[in-house]
Amino acid sequence: MDKLSGGLSPEEEAVIERKLEEDPAFREAWEALSADARSQRTAVYVKAVEPVEGLDELRLRRKPRRPLRAWMPYAAAAAVVGAGIWFAFHFDAKEGAKTAQHAAAPLPGISLTMANGKTVNFHPDSAAQTVSLGQSTLRSENGQLDYESADTTVTILNVPAGGNYRLTLSDGTEVWLNASTRLHFPFQFGARQREVTVEGEAYFHVAKETERPFIVHTPQADVRVLGTSFNINTYTAGSDKTALVEGSVLLQARNGRQLRLTPGQQAESSGTGLTAAPFDADDVLSWMNGIQYFHHASVPDLLTDASRFYGLPFEAAAGKFDGVKVTGLMDRARLPEFLNDLAITTGGKVDYDGRTVRLH
């Protein structure tokens, strides 16, 4: 479904809505098509949203599309309705749509806590900001931090829910940080090795230095590399995931077991040891483009992820959605659409009071 998958661009949606308001013939044709689509929507919905095939189609529809031409013919309108049943759902969830259109997550601010306890807060917008702290100069602009400093003490970079950030370390290593993530790092690494600690999710493109290995500490393991690219996810308590994109990494679990990964493998570190399996790069790395896929997720798990992803608290009525499983995607730039989709997918109603999103 185009609306459910985000396949329609904002320009396309605006054109359709304007035609519905201004052109009676167009509106009559559209309503007839919508009525027909309404009678088929359950079967189409199950096919499009739940199976793996539906999610694959969803991914394809995320590719950039040309804006819809203002004179969109009725035949094209029929194709949109037939393929997506967008307005069939839109009209049925009118009140939910009104609620969703007013939902907006606050822009998250980034903070940096120094070893002496001093905290520096960076603006949540793209404006340039420069901060001088003794021998250190910090520059934040367009979601990225650069710095000049000889300080070797550990600093903590905190990215709150709803945010993401990029950091270039002193050795040239690039780090992308997802929402609700902390990175413990020194402005300058020592002479023997480079060490950082991750809580949350981060993607690393490590600068190669043969004499100084790069080590990432997580709650469940240590990841040792020389020069490579990989993703680390520690969101789930008691289980860390390391997905190797290129190069080679050696993992050592807290129980002492070791495992070397090859590109295309993802290791899971837990209290029981280490396991490795192939991973879907589109799934694992989509967060870097503001997208998160979910597969047969329970409503509580989905709302936990949504709270972190969008930076808004999500709550569900206790017990009402037990056993409900959902497959789809979240787009950080399209929160209102996700709220509409959430109501449609679960059969519930979404309310937003300006602070918390409630599903009931």
C-alpha positions in Angstrom: 0.0 0.0 0.0 1.5 3.3 -1.1 0.4 5.2 2.0 1.2 2.5 4.4 4.7 2.0 2.9 5.4 5.7 2.4 5.5 5.1 -1.4 3.6 8.3 -2.2 5.8 11.4 -2.0 4.4 14.5 -0.2 4.0 16.1 -3.6 1.9 13.3 -4.9 -0.3 13.3 -1.8 -0.8 17.1 -2.1 -1.8 16.8 -5.8 -4.4 14.1 -5.1 -5.9 16.0 -2.2 -6.1 19.2 -4.2 -7.8 17.4 -7.1 -10.3 15.8 -4.7 -11.2 19.3 -3.4 -11.3 21.1 -6.8 -12.5 18.5 -9.4 -15.9 16.9 -8.8 -15.4 14.4 -11.7 -12.1 13.4 -10.3 -13.6 13.0 -6.8 -16.4 10.9 -8.1 -14.1 8.6 -10.0 -11.8 8.4 -7.0 -14.5 7.5 -4.5 -15.8 4.8 -6.8 -12.3 3.3 -7.0 -11.8 3.7 -3.2 -15.1 1.8 -2.6 -13.9 -1.1 -4.7 -10.6 -1.1 -3.0 -12.2 -1.0 0.4 -13.9 -4.3 -0.3 -10.5 -5.9 -1.1 -8.3 -4.2 1.4 -8.1 -6.9 4.0 -6.6 -9.5 1.5 -4.3 -6.9 0.0 -3.2 -5.6 3.4 -2.2 -9.0 4.6 -0.3 -9.7 1.4 1.5 -6.3 1.3 2.4 -5.9 5.0 3.0 -9.2 6.7 4.9 -11.5 4.4 8.5 -11.1 3.5 7.5 -10.5 -0.1 5.5 -7.5 1.0 8.4 -6.0 2.9 10.7 -6.5 -0.1 8.2 -4.5 -2.2 8.1 -1.9 0.5 11.8 -1.4 0.3 11.7 -1.0 -3.5 9.1 1.7 -3.1 11.4 3.7 -0.8 13.5 4.6 -3.9 13.2 8.3 -5.0 10.2 8.9 -7.2 9.5 11.6 -9.7 6.9 14.2 -8.5 3.3 13.5 -9.7 2.3 15.8 -12.5 -0.4 18.3 -11.6 -2.8 17.0 -14.3 -2.5 13.3 -13.1 -5.0 11.5 -15.3 -7.8 9.3 -13.9 -6.0 6.2 -15.2 -3.0 7.0 -13.1 -5.2 7.7 -10.1 -6.8 4.2 -10.6 -3.3 2.7 -10.7 -2.4 4.4 -7.4 -5.6 3.2 -5.7 -5.3 -0.3 -7.1 -1.7 -0.6 -6.1 -1.9 1.0 -2.7 -5.5 1.6 -1.5 -4.2 4.7 0.1 -7.3 6.8 0.3 -9.4 3.8 1.3 -7.4 3.7 4.5 -7.0 7.4 4.8 -10.7 8.1 4.8 -11.5 5.3 7.2 -8.9 6.6 9.6 -9.8 10.3 9.3 -9.7 11.1 13.0 -6.5 9.2 13.4 -5.0 11.2 10.5 -6.0 14.5 12.2 -4.3 13.4 15.4 -1.2 12.2 13.5 -0.7 15.4 11.5 -0.2 17.3 14.8 2.4 14.8 16.2 5.9 16.1 16.1 9.0 14.9 18.0 11.2 17.5 19.6 14.5 18.1 18.0 17.0 16.2 20.2 20.1 18.0 21.6 23.5 16.3 21.8 25.6 16.4 24.9 29.3 15.8 25.6 30.4 15.0 29.2 34.0 15.6 30.0 36.1 13.6 32.5 35.9 16.5 35.0 32.1 16.3 34.9 31.5 19.4 32.8 28.8 18.9 30.2 28.6 20.7 26.8 25.3 20.8 25.0 25.1 21.2 21.3 22.1 22.7 19.5 19.7 20.2 17.9 19.7 22.1 14.5 22.4 22.4 11.8 23.8 25.7 13.0 27.5 25.8 13.5 28.6 25.9 17.1 32.2 26.2 18.4 33.1 25.6 22.1 36.6 26.2 23.6 37.5 24.2 26.8 41.0 24.8 27.9 43.3 23.1 25.3 40.3 21.6 23.4 38.2 23.2 20.6 34.9 21.5 19.7 32.9 22.2 16.5 29.4 20.9 15.9 27.7 21.5 12.6 25.1 19.6 10.4 25.0 16.7 12.9 28.7 16.2 13.1 31.3 16.8 15.7 35.0 17.7 15.0 37.6 18.6 17.5 41.1 19.6 18.2 42.5 18.4 21.6 45.4 16.6 23.2 43.3 15.3 26.1 43.6 11.5 26.6 40.9 11.2 29.3 37.6 9.6 28.5 34.7 11.7 27.2 31.1 10.6 26.8 29.1 11.6 23.8 25.3 11.2 24.4 22.8 11.0 21.5 19.3 11.0 22.9 16.1 9.3 21.6 15.1 10.6 18.2 18.5 11.7 17.2 21.6 10.6 15.3 25.1 12.1 15.1 28.4 11.6 13.4 31.9 11.9 14.9 35.4 11.8 13.5 37.9 10.5 16.0 41.5 11.8 16.2 42.9 8.9 14.2 40.4 9.6 11.3 38.0 6.8 12.3 34.4 7.8 11.5 31.6 6.9 13.8 27.8 7.2 13.1 25.7 7.1 16.3 22.1 6.0 16.3 19.4 7.3 18.8 19.7 6.5 22.5 23.5 5.8 22.1 26.5 6.7 24.2 30.1 6.6 23.0 32.9 6.6 25.6 36.1 7.8 23.8 39.3 9.9 24.4 39.9 13.0 22.3 43.4 11.5 21.7 44.2 7.8 21.8 47.3 6.3 23.6 50.4 5.1 21.8 49.6 1.3 22.0 45.9 0.9 21.1 42.7 2.8 20.4 39.8 2.0 22.7 36.1 3.1 22.8 32.9 1.8 24.5 29.5 1.7 22.9 26.1 1.7 24.6 23.3 1.7 21.9 24.1 1.4 18.2 27.0 2.7 16.1 28.6 2.2 12.7 32.4 2.4 12.5 34.6 3.0 9.6 38.0 2.4 11.3 41.2 4.0 10.0 43.8 1.4 9.5 46.8 1.5 11.8 48.9 -1.7 12.0 50.6 -0.8 15.2 47.5 0.4 17.1 44.6 -2.0 17.1 41.1 -0.5 17.5 39.0 -2.1 20.2 35.3 -1.5 20.8 34.0 -2.6 24.2 30.3 -3.6 24.5 28.5 -5.1 27.5 28.9 -8.6 26.2 32.2 -8.6 24.2 35.2 -6.8 22.9 35.6 -6.2 19.2 39.2 -6.0 18.0 40.0 -4.6 14.5 42.8 -2.9 12.5 40.9 -1.2 9.7 37.4 -2.2 8.7 33.7 -1.2 8.7 31.1 -2.7 11.0 27.9 -2.0 12.9 27.4 -2.7 16.6 24.0 -2.9 18.3 23.6 -3.2 22.1 20.0 -2.1 22.4 18.8 -5.5 23.7 19.9 -6.2 27.2 22.2 -9.3 27.5 22.7 -9.5 23.7 25.1 -7.5 21.5 25.2 -7.8 17.7 28.2 -7.0 15.5 27.7 -7.0 11.7 30.8 -6.9 9.6 30.6 -4.9 6.3 34.2 -5.1 5.2 37.6 -6.2 6.6 37.9 -8.5 9.5 37.1 -8.4 13.2 37.9 -10.6 16.2 35.3 -10.8 18.9 36.0 -12.0 22.4 33.0 -12.7 24.7 33.1 -12.2 28.4 33.3 -16.0 28.9 36.6 -16.0 26.9 35.3 -17.5 23.7 36.6 -15.9 20.5 35.1 -15.6 17.0 36.5 -14.1 13.8 34.0 -12.6 11.4 34.1 -12.4 7.6 32.2 -9.7 5.6 28.5 -10.4 5.5 28.4 -12.1 8.9 26.7 -10.9 12.0 27.8 -12.2 15.4 25.5 -12.2 18.5 27.3 -12.1 21.9 25.3 -13.1 24.9 25.8 -14.8 28.2 25.9 -18.2 26.5 28.7 -17.3 24.1 29.0 -16.3 20.4 27.1 -17.2 17.3 27.4 -16.0 13.7 25.1 -15.9 10.7 24.6 -13.9 7.5 22.8 -10.6 7.8 20.7 -8.3 5.6 22.6 -5.1 5.2 19.5 -3.2 4.2 17.9 -4.2 7.5 20.9 -3.6 9.7 22.2 -0.4 8.2 19.0 1.4 7.2 19.0 3.5 10.4 21.8 5.5 8.9 19.3 6.7 6.3 16.6 7.4 8.9 14.7 4.2 8.2 14.1 1.2 10.5 12.5 -2.1 9.4 10.7 -4.4 11.8 9.6 -8.0 11.2 6.7 -9.7 13.0 7.3 -7.4 16.0 5.1 -7.5 19.0 3.3 -4.2 19.8 5.3 -3.6 23.0 8.6 -4.2 21.2 7.5 -2.0 18.3 6.5 0.8 20.6 9.8 0.6 22.5 11.7 0.9 19.3 9.4 3.7 18.1 10.0 5.7 21.3 13.7 5.5 20.8 13.5 6.1 17.0 11.2 9.1 17.1 12.2 10.6 20.5 8.5 10.5 21.8 7.1 8.2 24.5 4.7 5.5 23.0 2.3 3.6 25.2 -0.3 0.9 24.5 -3.4 -0.2 26.3 -2.5 -3.1 28.6 -3.4 -6.5 27.2 -5.4 -5.2 24.2 -2.7 -6.0 21.6 -1.4 -9.3 23.0 -0.4 -11.6 20.1 -0.5 -8.8 17.5 2.6 -9.0 15.2 3.5 -6.2 12.8 5.9 -6.0 9.8 6.9 -2.8 8.1 9.1 0.2 8.5 9.5 3.5 10.4 10.7 6.6 8.6 12.1 9.3 10.9 11.0 12.0 8.5 7.4 10.7 8.3 6.1 10.4 11.9 2.4 11.2 11.1 2.3 8.5 8.4 3.7 6.0 10.9 1.0 6.9 13.4 -1.7 6.4 10.8 -0.1 3.1 9.8 0.1 2.0 13.4 -3.6 2.5 13.9 -4.5 0.7 10.7 -2.1 -2.2 11.2 -3.1 -3.0 14.8 -6.8 -2.1 14.5 -6.4 0.4 17.4 -6.8 4.1 17.8 -3.9 6.5 18.2 -4.1 9.6 20.4 -1.4 12.2 21.0 -1.6 14.8 23.8 1.4 16.8 22.8 3.8 14.6 24.8 2.9 10.9 24.6 1.5 8.8 21.8 -1.1 6.3 23.1 -2.4 3.3 21.2 -5.7 1.9 22.5 
